[in-house]
Amino acid sequence: MDIATVIGIVGANATIIMAIVIGGSAGMFVNVPSLVIVVGGTLMVTMMRSSLSDFLAAGSTAGRSFGNPLAAPEDLLEQLVEIATIVRKDGMIALEAVEISDPYLKDGVDMLVDGTDKQLVAQQLTKKTELNALRLERGAAVWTAIGDFAPAMGMIGTLVGLVQMLANMSDPKSIGPAMAVALLTTLYGAFIANIIAFPIEQKLKQRMVDEANNNEMIVTALGFIQDGGNPRVLDGMLTIYLSPKARLAKGEG
C-alpha cells in the first residue's frame, strides 16, 4: 500500500483522537443520531448525484489504487532500457523469459512477442490508459461529492439539534449538553470531508496523472524498441519523463 496514505490516515486520526482524549471524555464525542444524519445523509445524497455503478465502485477504486503503488518512473526507465537491451541482443522472443510486474507493461511486451503491429500496440495501450483514467476520474467525482455534502449534512444535523434544543428550554441545565450534541454533526461532517473524502479524491487524481506519465513512457519505449532503437538512446529519450530530482540523480541536469 502507498506508504504516504498509511502515514496520513494514521497520523491524522491519531492527532485528533489524542486531542480529544487529552481534552476530556471521549464518550461525549460519540452520538449515534448525529452519525446517522451525517453518514447516512451524505451517502444517500451522493448516490443521487452519481450513477449507482460509480457509487458502488468508488470504494474499490480507491482501495485498488492505494493498494497497488505504481513503479517509480526512474525504476520503470531502467526496466525499459533493460528490455531494449535484451531485444537488441536476443530478439523479441527472448522477452518471454522476462518477469514483468507492471500489468500495463506486461500487456505491451506480450504484444511485442506476438509480433503485433507497432501502431496497433500504441492504440491498444493508449485506449487502456484512457479507460483507466475514466474509471479513476469517476471514482474521484464520487469522493468529491462526499466531501461536498458531508459538511452540508453536518450543518443540517446541527440545525435539527438546535430546533430540538430550543423547543425544550424548560431545563436551563440541559441547554449546554444539547448544544454540544447539536454541534457534533458539524464536527462529523468536517471530519468526513477533510480527513477522508478530499484526500482520497486528490490521491485518485494524482494517481491518474502518474499512471498517464508511466504509460506514455511505456508506449514511447515499446515503439522505439520495435523500430530496433539503441538502448542508450532510449535511456536519454525517456529522461524527460523523470522528475527534476531524478534527472539530477542520473546526471542529466
N, C-alpha and C positions, 0 to 999 in steps of 0.2 A: 504493500500500500504506500501511497505517496507520503513520505515522512513529514512533510510540511503540513499536510492535512491533519495527520495524527497529532502533531505538536500543537497545532492551532486549536483543534477541538478540545483536547485535554486541558491545555493551558487556559483557554477562555472559561471553560466550565469550572475549573479548579479555582480560578481567581474569584469568580462570582460566589461560588459556594463558600470559599474561605471568608469572604467579606460578610456573608450572611451569618455564618456560624460565629464569627468574632463579634458581630454586632448584636447578637441576641438569639432568641429561639428560632431555629429553622422551621419549626412547625407552623409559625404564623405566615410563612410564605407559601403554604400549600392550601389551595381552596378548589375543591372539585368543580363546583358550578362555574367558577371563572375559567377553569381549564376547558370545560365543555364548550363554553361560549367562544373562546378564542381558537382552540384547536379544531373543534367541530365546525364552527362557522367559517374559519379560514379554508378548510379543506372543501367544504361544500361550495363556497363562492368561487374557489379556484377551479373546481370541476365545471362550474357554469361557464367559466372563461375559456377553458381548454377542451379539446376533444377527450373522450373517455380513454382512448388508447394512449394519448400523450400523457394524460394524468397518471394512469396506472404504470406507465413505463418510466416516469420521472425518477423514481427511487432506484430502480435497477440501472438506469443510465448513469446516475451519479455513482452508484456502487461499482459498476464495471470500470468507469473512468478512473476512480481513485484507487481501485484495487489492482489495476494493471498500468503501472507507470511506464511512460514512454522512454525509449532509449535516448540518451543524450546525443545531440547532433554530432558531437565530436567522436563518440563511440560508433555511431552509425556510419560516419565518414570512413573510419578505419575499416569497418566490415565491408563497405562497398569497394574500397580500394583493394582489399584482400580478394574479393570476388573477381574483380577485374584482372588481378594478377593470375588467379587460377585459370580463368578463361583464356588469357593470353598464352599461358604455358601448355595447358592440357585440353582446352576446348570446352564448349558448353556442357558436354555430358559429364564432366568432372564435378559439376555443381550438385549432382545428385548425392554426393557423399558429404556435402557441407551442411552442418547443423545451423539452422536459422530460427531464432526465437520470434522475431517480429513477423506477425502474420501477413502484413501488407507486403513486406519484402519477400517473404516466402512465396506468396502468390505470384509475384513478379518473376522470381527466379524459376519457379515451376514452368511459367510460360516460356521463358528463355530456353529451358531444357527441351521443351516440346517443340521448339522451332517456330513459335508464334511470331507473326509479322510485327515489326517494330511499332508501327502506327497503332495496331490493334492492342498491343501491350499498353501503350500510353493511354489509349482510350479507356480500356478496362480499368486500369488503376486510377485514372482521373475520376471516372464515374464512381468508383468505390469511395474515393475521398469525398466527393460531393454528397453522396448519400449518407455517409457517416457524419459529415458536418451538419447536415439537415437534422439528423437524429439528436445530435448534441445541442443544436440550436433550439429544437422543440423542447428538449429537457430543460434547458436554461430558462426558456419562457415560462414554464410551469413554476420553477423556483422563484422567478421574478414576481409572478403573480402572488405566490405565497408571501413573499417579502412585502409586497404592496398591501395585501389585505390583512395580514396579521395585526399591524398596529391599528388599523381601522376597526377590526373586530374587538381589539382591546379597548378602544375608546367607547364602542357601543356597550361593551360589558360594564365599563366604568359608569356610563350614564344610567344603565339599568340599576346598578348598585346604588347610585345616588338617589334615584327615584324611590327605591325601596327604603332607603335610609330616611329621606325626607318625609315619607309617608308615615313613619313611625318615630316621631320626635318626643314621645311621652317620657322616655327614659334618657336623659342627657348623657348618662354614663355609657350608653351603647353607641353614641354617635362616633366616638373615636375608633373603636374596633370596626364599626360598619364602614367608615370611610377607608380604613386600611384595606378591608376586603375588596371594596369597590376599586381601589387603585391597583390591586393585584392584576386585574385583567390588562391594564395598560402595561404593566411590567412583563406579563407573559407575551403580549403582542410584540413588544420591543425586543424581547429575548429571541423569539422565533425568527423575527425578521433579520436582526443584525448578527446573531450568533450562529444561526443555522442557514436560513434561506439565501440571503445575499452572498455570503461566502461561497456557498455551493454554486450559485449562479455564475459568479466570477470565475470559479475553478473550471466550470464546464466551458465557458467562453475561451479561457486561456488554453484549455485542452484542445479546442477546435483550432486555434491558431498554431499551436505546437505540432499537432498532427499534420496540418496542411504544410508546414515547413518541412517536416521529416519526409512526408510523402512526395513532395515536389523534388526533394533531393534524390529520393529513390528513383523516380521516373526519369529524371535527368541522367542519373548514373547508368541505369539499365539501357537507355537508348545509346549512350556513349559506348557502353560495353558491347552492345550488338553491332556497333559500327567498327569494332576492333580497336578502340582507342587505347592509348598508352595509360597505364595506371598512375604514373607520376603526373601526367597532365590532368587526369581526373581528380587527383588529390587537390591540385591547385584550383580547378573549376569549382569544387564543392565547398571550398573555404568560405565563399560568400554566404553560405547558409549558417555559419557559426556565429556565436555572439562575439562582440569585440574582445571580451576577456579570453575566450577560447582561441581566437585568431592570434592574440598576442602570445598565448602559451605555445602555439605552433610556430611562432616566429614569423607570422605573416604580416603583422602590423595592423 
